[in-house]
Amino acid sequence: MMGLASTLSSEKQVQLDIMIQLGFRTLQMSRRINRSRCCVKNYFRDPMTHGSEKYTGRPRILNYRDERSVGLLARAVHHHGKKKFQTVAELKDAVTEEWDKI
């Protein structure tokens, strides 16, 4: 697993800002501050969020509050009489009845 790269120091960020204003190319900037072109491009793309943590991973479908209410609903339906539902319609009716209570 790869680690995160170190962020640019504030001095190098200022140098890059000046070089960007002067119209330097990415390769020239990377050679002057001894960093990769990719690092310079990433800073150039969005200097305001450089160095901040980026969200990675799959977005959640349900937030914590929704997960909790689904759990409460499932428990309530389970305790609804502790009977097995014969049809999907019976299950839907029980879910609707318990959902209205929540």
C-alpha positions in Angstrom: 0.0 0.0 0.0 1.4 3.4 -1.0 1.7 6.2 1.5 0.7 9.8 0.9 3.3 12.1 -0.6 4.6 15.0 1.5 2.9 18.3 0.8 4.7 21.3 -0.6 6.2 23.7 2.0 4.7 27.2 2.2 7.9 28.6 0.6 7.6 26.3 -2.4 3.9 27.1 -2.7 4.8 30.8 -2.9 7.5 30.1 -5.4 5.0 28.1 -7.6 2.4 30.9 -7.3 5.0 33.4 -8.6 6.2 31.1 -11.4 2.6 30.4 -12.4 1.9 34.2 -12.7 5.1 34.6 -14.7 4.0 31.9 -17.1 6.5 29.2 -16.4 5.9 25.7 -17.8 5.3 22.8 -15.6 8.6 21.2 -16.3 10.5 24.4 -15.6 8.7 24.8 -12.3 9.3 21.2 -11.2 13.0 21.5 -11.9 13.3 24.8 -10.0 11.7 23.5 -6.8 13.0 19.9 -7.2 9.5 18.2 -7.2 7.8 16.1 -9.8 5.7 17.5 -12.6 2.7 15.6 -11.2 3.2 17.4 -7.8 3.3 20.7 -9.6 0.3 19.9 -11.7 -1.7 18.9 -8.6 -0.9 22.1 -6.9 -1.6 24.1 -10.1 -5.0 22.4 -10.5 -6.3 23.4 -7.1 -3.9 25.5 -4.9 -6.6 26.2 -2.3 -7.1 22.6 -1.2 -3.4 21.5 -1.6 -2.3 19.5 1.4 -5.8 18.9 2.7 -7.2 15.4 3.2 -9.1 14.1 0.2 -12.0 11.8 0.7 -11.4 8.3 -0.7 -13.7 5.4 -0.7 -17.1 4.5 -1.8 -19.9 7.0 -0.8 -22.3 5.7 1.8 -25.8 4.9 0.7 -27.3 5.5 4.1 -26.0 7.9 6.7 -25.9 7.0 10.4 -29.4 8.3 11.1 -31.0 6.3 8.3 -29.1 3.2 9.3 -30.4 3.6 12.8 -34.0 4.1 11.7 -33.8 1.0 9.4 -32.5 -1.0 12.3 -35.3 0.2 14.6 -37.8 -0.6 11.8 -36.4 -4.1 11.3 -36.5 -4.8 15.1 -40.1 -3.5 15.3 -41.2 -5.6 12.4 -39.5 -8.7 13.9 -41.3 -8.1 17.2 -44.5 -7.4 15.4 -45.9 -10.6 16.6 -42.9 -12.8 16.0 -44.8 -14.6 13.2 -43.6 -15.5 9.8 -45.2 -13.6 7.1 -46.9 -15.7 4.5 -46.9 -13.1 1.7 -44.9 -10.1 0.7 -48.1 -8.0 1.2 -48.2 -9.0 4.9 -44.6 -8.0 5.3 -45.2 -4.7 3.5 -48.3 -4.0 5.7 -46.2 -4.7 8.9 -43.4 -2.4 7.7 -45.8 0.4 6.8 -47.5 0.1 10.2 -44.2 0.2 12.1 -42.8 3.0 9.9 -45.7 5.2 10.7 -44.9 4.8 14.4 -41.3 6.0 13.8 
